Amino acid sequence: MIEALGEGLFLVLHWKPLAFMMLGVALGFWVGLLPGLGGATTLALMLPFIYAMQPVEAFAFLLGMHAVVATTGDITSVLFGVPGEAASAATILDGHAMAKKGEAGRALGAALASSLVGAIVGAFALAIAIPIVRPLVLTFGSPELFMLAIVGIAFIASLSAPGVRGMVRGFLSGGLGLLCATVGQDPQAGIARYTFDSLYLWGGLDLVPVLVGIFAIPEIIDLAIRRTSIAGKLPAGRVSKGALEGVKDTFRHFWLTIRCSLIGTFIGIMPGMGGAVAQWMAYGHATQSARTAEERKGFGAGDVRGVLGPGAANNSKEGGSLIPTVAFGVPGSTAMAILLGGFFLLGLVPGPDMLTKHLPITFSMVWTIVIANVVTVIACFLFLDHLARVTTIRGTVLIPVILVLIFIGSYTSNNHYGDILLTLVFGAVGYLMVVAGWPRAPFVLGLVLGKIAENYLYISVARYDAAWLTRPVVLVLIAITLAVIFWPLVQRRRKAAHA
Amino acid sequence: MHSHASLALALGVMAVSGYAVIAAWFWPWKAALFPLAIGIPLFVLSAAEAAWVLFGKAERSEVQDFQLTRDVAEREVVRRSATTAAWIVGFFAAIVLFGFPVAVPFFVFLYLKQQADEGWIFSTVFTAAVWAFFYGLFDRLLHLPFPAGWAFTWIS
């Protein structure tokens, strides 16, 4: 294990993976700063570029980019009260309030330092989880792996929108993803399914054009609707002033930062919860940690603890959400679902192989998270004043550039105009989903897991008939699926009864 | 607007899953197992969602996902969305007709001038920069094959 850990570090420190990581960090840096661009969207946009890369290089690039998005997203939240990322929204409450009080530097210092602590805790959790989950994963056969896919979709579908209505929409979205995964030649009988005599569709719906369309097109349209410069006016004065005080705050409230990091890691592990939940739970915990009512009053008005909690949690969740993604192929978030697509593009299958044959690659991910965050935090401190100016780029100038990237990104999947058409069709579907309040994460998960779920289901039925349903682990997983579906309904009924 | 969109989606999913089930009905079980296992519940759920929109309360579920801006009037949102969609489709048409190498600078320049109201100098310099990035990275460095476009093929 220690050997693999060391090997993982050496893999990342080779010049090529390191160069790709730095490129990813640089991209993630800007994406986090710009409110119009989401981390998951950029991850989807960058997927086509990993085809020619080795797995370590590709993960260094993608994870390096994704790991820093939440870190720099906090900068926009603090300075402008506009979340750079959905996962940075909670930082606004106290971070922006501090900025208004002239303590922007201190708030940024606290956000960046707590982000670094959070990232290290999350990566450490991923590293120590590997020996624990490995024996568990190795005992899983096709029936258990099929049920795990179902549990993942049930989790993400039931948690991505509240209430019965939200759950129905979540399952609709997940089901649509699963159905889309059946397009193409069926691997068992060789039947061409839903191809409409088009040769292009025989290979199935390519992940990249679909993901690019469903995530990037709605954001482009929104950017065009807003017609604003991305973040408005820059606050006067040097924001780097007082940043060191914020770093000291992180260590003054060190245990709060660690506890919030652990909350983030735990929520990251739970599929479907996502960073948006992690930051608010951490913020809630930070508020609860205030001993007196007087102390609690400061929250929302510029208490540094309100910055430390979300800052730590939204970075530690990345390590956490990689645990189920790598070990079981069940992504912990939308971004992880897209990253899962990256696994398949590179010919890697999440699960036992990632914990045995490809263990050094798994550990290289741990190191990527740590190194990328250290580099980002150092760069942020060095260029804090200049960075703040980036958020004034006009949205109308960004749109043509992003559209060029979208179209080239999807076209290069198969060098076929059908790829772009697919992006446009799923862009329209994605936009409708956003307008209608249907969560997109279950769709992605369904699409990504569809092919392997079908394969596992076929093997289970062919090998065990209906007896696969009576295997102990399968029964436990069925019980979990039912609990995931019905627990929110029970809770809702209880709440209604209390009210 | 969200209930109209939800109804459109629900009806769309009903049509897609209904077709998927009918088509799968005639396949061998190996090929039909999964599409049927997914298609039937999907049809039922989408019918439930459509009925919910038509006959239920127009409640909005706060989804944990990207949210569109709500600061702009609905009519303006529809107008700007349609304009952006037209630009996107237009860009696609330009790519198919003239190929990427011509469509990219053409689209960037036209968008900056027409939609973003940028000046001539900025539009020209910015287009040149995007073109240099596109040509340098995708053509010279990555050697990606971009076809010439249908218009040029017809002419030649």
HADDOCK unambig.tbl for C-alpha pairs under 7 A between the chains (distance, minus, plus):
assign (segid A and resid 160 and name CA) (segid B and resid 63 and name CA) 6.04 0.50 0.50
assign (segid A and resid 160 and name CA) (segid B and resid 64 and name CA) 5.30 0.50 0.50
assign (segid A and resid 161 and name CA) (segid B and resid 61 and name CA) 6.47 0.50 0.50
assign (segid A and resid 161 and name CA) (segid B and resid 62 and name CA) 6.12 0.50 0.50
assign (segid A and resid 161 and name CA) (segid B and resid 63 and name CA) 4.32 0.50 0.50
assign (segid A and resid 161 and name CA) (segid B and resid 64 and name CA) 5.92 0.50 0.50
assign (segid A and resid 162 and name CA) (segid B and resid 61 and name CA) 6.57 0.50 0.50
assign (segid A and resid 162 and name CA) (segid B and resid 62 and name CA) 6.76 0.50 0.50
assign (segid A and resid 165 and name CA) (segid B and resid 61 and name CA) 6.97 0.50 0.50
assign (segid A and resid 166 and name CA) (segid B and resid 61 and name CA) 5.72 0.50 0.50
assign (segid A and resid 168 and name CA) (segid B and resid 45 and name CA) 6.86 0.50 0.50
assign (segid A and resid 172 and name CA) (segid B and resid 42 and name CA) 6.25 0.50 0.50
assign (segid A and resid 172 and name CA) (segid B and resid 45 and name CA) 6.57 0.50 0.50
assign (segid A and resid 172 and name CA) (segid B and resid 46 and name CA) 6.71 0.50 0.50
assign (segid A and resid 175 and name CA) (segid B and resid 38 and name CA) 6.34 0.50 0.50
assign (segid A and resid 175 and name CA) (segid B and resid 42 and name CA) 6.03 0.50 0.50
assign (segid A and resid 179 and name CA) (segid B and resid 35 and name CA) 6.40 0.50 0.50
assign (segid A and resid 179 and name CA) (segid B and resid 38 and name CA) 6.47 0.50 0.50
assign (segid A and resid 179 and name CA) (segid B and resid 39 and name CA) 6.87 0.50 0.50
assign (segid A and resid 182 and name CA) (segid B and resid 35 and name CA) 6.69 0.50 0.50
assign (segid A and resid 186 and name CA) (segid B and resid 31 and name CA) 6.05 0.50 0.50
assign (segid A and resid 188 and name CA) (segid B and resid 30 and name CA) 6.19 0.50 0.50
assign (segid A and resid 188 and name CA) (segid B and resid 31 and name CA) 6.56 0.50 0.50
assign (segid A and resid 189 and name CA) (segid B and resid 30 and name CA) 6.08 0.50 0.50
assign (segid A and resid 189 and name CA) (segid B and resid 31 and name CA) 5.77 0.50 0.50
assign (segid A and resid 191 and name CA) (segid B and resid 31 and name CA) 6.72 0.50 0.50
assign (segid A and resid 221 and name CA) (segid B and resid 81 and name CA) 5.93 0.50 0.50
assign (segid A and resid 221 and name CA) (segid B and resid 84 and name CA) 6.17 0.50 0.50
assign (segid A and resid 222 and name CA) (segid B and resid 68 and name CA) 5.95 0.50 0.50
assign (segid A and resid 222 and name CA) (segid B and resid 69 and name CA) 6.70 0.50 0.50
assign (segid A and resid 224 and name CA) (segid B and resid 80 and name CA) 6.89 0.50 0.50
assign (segid A and resid 224 and name CA) (segid B and resid 84 and name CA) 6.74 0.50 0.50
assign (segid A and resid 225 and name CA) (segid B and resid 77 and name CA) 6.04 0.50 0.50
assign (segid A and resid 225 and name CA) (segid B and resid 80 and name CA) 5.53 0.50 0.50
assign (segid A and resid 225 and name CA) (segid B and resid 81 and name CA) 6.53 0.50 0.50
assign (segid A and resid 226 and name CA) (segid B and resid 69 and name CA) 6.96 0.50 0.50
assign (segid A and resid 396 and name CA) (segid B and resid 116 and name CA) 5.40 0.50 0.50
assign (segid A and resid 397 and name CA) (segid B and resid 112 and name CA) 6.80 0.50 0.50
assign (segid A and resid 397 and name CA) (segid B and resid 116 and name CA) 6.98 0.50 0.50
assign (segid A and resid 400 and name CA) (segid B and resid 108 and name CA) 5.47 0.50 0.50
assign (segid A and resid 400 and name CA) (segid B and resid 111 and name CA) 6.82 0.50 0.50
assign (segid A and resid 404 and name CA) (segid B and resid 104 and name CA) 6.72 0.50 0.50
assign (segid A and resid 432 and name CA) (segid B and resid 5 and name CA) 5.73 0.50 0.50
assign (segid A and resid 434 and name CA) (segid B and resid 67 and name CA) 6.67 0.50 0.50
assign (segid A and resid 435 and name CA) (segid B and resid 2 and name CA) 5.22 0.50 0.50
assign (segid A and resid 435 and name CA) (segid B and resid 5 and name CA) 6.36 0.50 0.50
assign (segid A and resid 436 and name CA) (segid B and resid 2 and name CA) 4.21 0.50 0.50
assign (segid A and resid 436 and name CA) (segid B and resid 3 and name CA) 6.20 0.50 0.50
assign (segid A and resid 436 and name CA) (segid B and resid 5 and name CA) 4.99 0.50 0.50
assign (segid A and resid 436 and name CA) (segid B and resid 6 and name CA) 4.64 0.50 0.50
assign (segid A and resid 437 and name CA) (segid B and resid 2 and name CA) 6.89 0.50 0.50
assign (segid A and resid 437 and name CA) (segid B and resid 61 and name CA) 6.30 0.50 0.50
assign (segid A and resid 437 and name CA) (segid B and resid 62 and name CA) 6.98 0.50 0.50
assign (segid A and resid 437 and name CA) (segid B and resid 63 and name CA) 5.83 0.50 0.50
assign (segid A and resid 438 and name CA) (segid B and resid 63 and name CA) 6.85 0.50 0.50
assign (segid A and resid 439 and name CA) (segid B and resid 63 and name CA) 6.00 0.50 0.50
assign (segid A and resid 439 and name CA) (segid B and resid 64 and name CA) 6.95 0.50 0.50
assign (segid A and resid 439 and name CA) (segid B and resid 65 and name CA) 6.17 0.50 0.50
assign (segid A and resid 454 and name CA) (segid B and resid 34 and name CA) 6.04 0.50 0.50
